[in-house]
């Protein structure tokens, strides 16, 4: 008679389960003396999770989480069907409890139905179920004796105790969390979090990061709130802390080093140091490629960045802005250097700046009626950029988030500012 693992392999309908057991490093355990009772999801049951979720769970950095989920499907001892139906709950190897409900001939394990019972093995028994059952969210996180302390924006140590339910505030923050492989722990985001689109679209929104209401965040029962110092107002942040929720706020700095610092800080907070280091390495490689591209560029275009949210709202970026930094990284020259931050667009300032290229956010350009609408804004049509139709745009978060995709955004901006380059 085969053991649990070999029985599952021979059955042919547990390929995903077997792959998951291997990825979680549980093969030797389930080949051990036992005995064990395994509630085994079929390949079709795993498929219900979606390919993206499966791919994420099978990644090496999620090994501990996967092991916790699989262990929730295992009960110590050999519990045959005749014994299962006498129970209302059972404690799993993972530590959480499963609910057992019997209705006529139907046996439910949590929300999964037992579709085949009593497959005996040399070290236990397998009962086949039609869904993957999930342990309680907090219990799903592997226990750790490692104390995680992360410096916040004020230089204070923040102790991270539980990252099982994350509310992520800010586009760059959310992008980093997902890039680190912790997206399945996110239970809510703010409205500026738009990437990765297919992952964040269905998540609850708690409003804009700068205009938070603590009640909306707390309604999601977070164990950890991640943000930068752009988040506020301060009263709402303090309310979150007073409620007992751990809040980690890191410095938001629109520089290459600032982007790396955010990645490394959130990586440390989530126990994803290796993944964070890999993201920083990839960012460095992208910027190195950008540098090689700039060696092929002969001119240095004067670029004016305009931020708009509707006709008549246009503002121009000066020094110490993310737009200024991106223009410099892409080998351009900010056409406006007489002030810091943003000032309203005026016809006189636009003509005086004489930009070769006007750069905008995609949604901003759309809000003024596209290029045609922009040319109606004060002075724009009289600039070299307006006269030569040199108006370009990039996705809002992609251009200004200063997150893991920073290097790629710089490369794309180089091509936009220098159309003579061939991709």
LINGIQUI-V92393 format. One record per backbone hydrogen bond with DSSP energy under -0.5 kcal/mol. NH is the residue of the N-H (numbers start at 1). CO is the residue of the C=O. If there is no record, write none. Layout:
NH|CO  NH|CO
This chain:
4|30  5|30  7|3  8|4  9|5  10|6  11|7  12|8  12|9  14|8  18|14  19|15  20|16  21|17  22|18  23|19  24|20  25|22  26|21  27|21  30|26  31|27  32|29  35|123  36|123  37|75  38|36  38|125  39|37  39|73  40|38  40|127  41|39  42|129  43|13  46|42  47|43  48|44  48|45  49|46  50|47  54|50  55|51  56|52  57|53  58|54  59|56  62|59  63|60  66|62  67|63  68|64  69|65  70|66  71|67  72|68  73|70  74|71  75|37  76|91  77|35  79|77  80|78  83|80  84|80  85|81  86|83  87|84  90|98  92|96  93|71  93|74  94|71  95|92  98|90  100|88  101|108  103|106  106|103  108|101  109|112  110|99  110|108  112|109  114|107  115|113  115|128  116|128  119|126  120|118  121|124  122|2  124|121  125|36  126|119  127|38  128|116  129|40  130|113  132|45  133|131  140|136  141|137  141|138  148|146  148|160  149|147  150|158  152|156  153|249  155|152  158|150  159|157  160|148  160|158  161|159  166|185  167|224  168|166  168|188  169|167  169|226  170|168  174|170  175|171  176|172  177|173  178|174  179|175  180|176  181|178  182|177  185|182  186|183  187|166  188|166  189|204  190|168  191|207  193|190  194|192  199|196  200|196  201|197  203|200  204|187  206|189  211|208  212|209  212|232  213|206  216|213  217|213  218|214  219|215  220|217  221|218  223|165  224|165  225|246  226|167  226|224  227|248  229|250  231|228  232|209  236|233  237|233  238|234  239|235  240|236  241|237  242|238  243|239  244|241  245|240  246|223  248|225  249|247  250|227  250|248  253|251  255|253  259|255  260|256  261|257  262|258  263|259  264|260  265|261  266|262  267|263  268|264  269|265  270|266  271|268  272|267  276|272  277|273  278|274  279|275  280|276  281|277  282|278  283|279  284|280  285|281  286|282  287|283  288|284  289|285  290|286  291|287  292|288  293|289  294|290  295|291  296|293  297|294  303|301  303|333  304|357  305|303  306|304  306|359  307|315  309|310  311|367  313|310  315|307  316|343  317|305  318|341  319|339  325|321  326|322  327|323  328|324  329|325  330|326  331|328  332|327  333|301  335|303  337|335  341|319  343|316  345|314  350|346  351|347  352|348  353|349  354|350  356|302  357|302  358|390  359|304  359|357  360|392  361|306  362|394  365|361  366|362  367|363  368|364  368|365  369|366  370|365  373|369  374|370  375|371  376|373  377|374  380|377  381|375  381|377  382|379  383|380  385|355  386|380  387|383  388|384  389|386  390|385  391|389  392|358  394|360  399|395  400|396  401|397  406|403  409|405  410|406  411|407  412|408  413|409  414|410  415|411  416|412  417|413  418|414  421|418  423|421
